[in-house]
Structures are given as C-alpha cells and as structure tokens.
Amino acid sequence: MEEARRRYSIDANNRYLYDLIEEKSSFLKKHKDVFLLALVLGYNNDKRESLKKKENILFHTGLFDDDSSKAIYNSIKIIAGSKSIDEQILIEEYANGGIKILEKYIDISLNKFLEDEFINAVIEEISSRSLS
C-alpha cells in the first residue's frame, strides 16, 4: 500500500485510553501525539502487543514528519526488513505495547491522566540511563 494512503490502527479496546489522555493532558492534544508517544515507549521498552480489535485512526501522511519520529520510523523499517515483518504491524504493535505502559499513569476512578507522575518517571529513566 502506498505510504501516504496507509492507515494505522489502535486496539479499539484501548480507545478510551487515547481519548482520556488526549482530553486530560496538557501536551498530548491529538491521537497522533498519543500514538507517537505510545510507539516510542513500546519501541524503547521492546514491548509489542498484538491488536485484538483494530480501529483505523491515523493516516501515514503527517505522522512521521518531524526528525525524531522519522528516526523511529526508519529504525522500525530496518527491523521489519531484517525480520521479514510488515512495518505497519510492528508500528501498531509497539504503539499498543506503549499504550499499556501509559495506562499505568491513568487513574480511571478519577478520570485523570497522571501527567506529573509520568513526566517524573521519564526524567528518572533518562537520569538513570545517563548515569550508567
């Protein structure tokens, strides 16, 4: 399929996570933002999860426009080629794994994305990597 027309899916069972994070976050304001963060988290933690019920939400066009997301995309293309796996499947599975990581920072009872806790965890992770 031509890249510009390609659509990426999320697991429909996790749609509420995307919606809640988008609604409650001060910096993740579109599904694209949440998807890319989930993709990076899944990729960085080597966490892939198959999608049980696919829901198309994003077009390829515009998704990987900035340098950092292009770097992730190109890395996944290389991995996909070396493992003979469709890059779209890898992208969707890494994003699905990453949304599970983000889920730890959602308090369903308060209908809240625990953004400060998430940011602190990221800072702590980066600090621990730079010290090792």
GICORFEN-V766127 format. One record per backbone hydrogen bond with DSSP energy under -1.0 kcal/mol. NH is the residue of the N-H (numbers start at 1). CO is the residue of the C=O. Records with the same first field share a line. If there is no record, write none. Layout:
# GICORFEN-V766127
NH: CO  CO
This chain:
# GICORFEN-V766127
5: 2
8: 58
10: 55
12: 53
14: 11
15: 12
17: 14
18: 14
19: 15
20: 16
21: 17
22: 18
23: 19
24: 20
25: 21
34: 30
35: 31
36: 32
37: 33
38: 34
39: 35
40: 36
41: 37
42: 38
43: 39
44: 40
45: 41
46: 43
47: 42
49: 93
55: 10
57: 8
58: 8
60: 6
63: 60
70: 66
71: 67
72: 68
73: 69
74: 70
75: 71
76: 72
77: 73
78: 74
79: 75
80: 76
81: 77
82: 78
83: 79
85: 80
90: 86
91: 87
92: 88
93: 89
94: 90
95: 91
96: 92
97: 93
98: 94
99: 95
101: 97
102: 98
103: 99
104: 101
105: 102
106: 103
107: 112
112: 107
114: 105
115: 113
118: 114
119: 115
120: 116
121: 117
122: 118
123: 119
124: 120
125: 121
126: 122
127: 123
128: 124
129: 125
130: 126
131: 127
